[in-house]
Amino acid sequence: MKQTYIAILAVTTFFSGMLFFAIYNEWILFSYPSYKVEVNQQINHMKVDKKDVWLMYWHNKKWCKEKVNLLWSDDTSQNIHYLVSSWLNLLDEELVIKKKVSLQAVLLASSGNIAYLSFDRNIFSSKNSTHEKLMLIEGLLKTIRENEIKLQGVYFLVHHQIMEDYHLDFSNPWPLYGFLQG
């Protein structure tokens, strides 16, 4: 009789452990109905269209411009996220940057004029010259400017911390009008 209780306890513990392991590793997901309703209401109120946008980048000592089609909504931070992610993908395809870089998050200041772009790694290679770094930044600023996103400046972050570089100062926002005229 005592062995029966021990066996039942062992089997129950084993299956409980498997259940908790599956939940912890997100093999089993729980969603609450109130969350689904909230998400669906947000999606229904957001207007989303396809839009042709221009991506600008410096490559082989000249400016290159490529047109892509992106989803465009009323949410400025989401538009910036799509735009910069597409720009980074293009740079990776064209071998302008050495390693794949992803945009983690886009946050707008309360004024809506300053954007914070947080990347998963530094967008520059250690072998990039200052000129190459400046042209990379200018390409991003031109891309945002060409697509008529109303910003005054952009902060560059890595893992939500100010980007660090030996040649350039990222403690202040980079003005959207860039540093090149034309």
Stockholm file with secondary structure:
# STOCKHOLM 1.0

chainA/1-182         MKQTYIAILAVTTFFSGMLFFAIYNEWILFSYPSYKVEVNQQINHMKVDKKDVWLMYWHNKKWCKEKVNLLWSDDTSQNIHYLVSSWLNLLDEELVIKKKVSLQAVLLASSGNIAYLSFDRNIFSSKNSTHEKLMLIEGLLKTIRENEIKLQGVYFLVHHQIMEDYHLDFSNPWPLYGFLQG
#=GR chainA/1-182 SS CHHHHHHHHHHHHHHHHHHHHHHHTTSSCCCCHHHHHHHHHHHHHCCEEEEEEEEEEEETTEEEEEEEEEEEESCHHHHHHHHHHHHHHHHHHTTCSSSCCCEEEEEECTTSSEEEEEESSCSSCTTCCHHHHHHHHHHHHHHHHHTTCCCSEEEEEETTEECCCSSCCCSSCEETTCSSCC
#=GC SS_cons         CHHHHHHHHHHHHHHHHHHHHHHHTTSSCCCCHHHHHHHHHHHHHCCEEEEEEEEEEEETTEEEEEEEEEEEESCHHHHHHHHHHHHHHHHHHTTCSSSCCCEEEEEECTTSSEEEEEESSCSSCTTCCHHHHHHHHHHHHHHHHHTTCCCSEEEEEETTEECCCSSCCCSSCEETTCSSCC
//
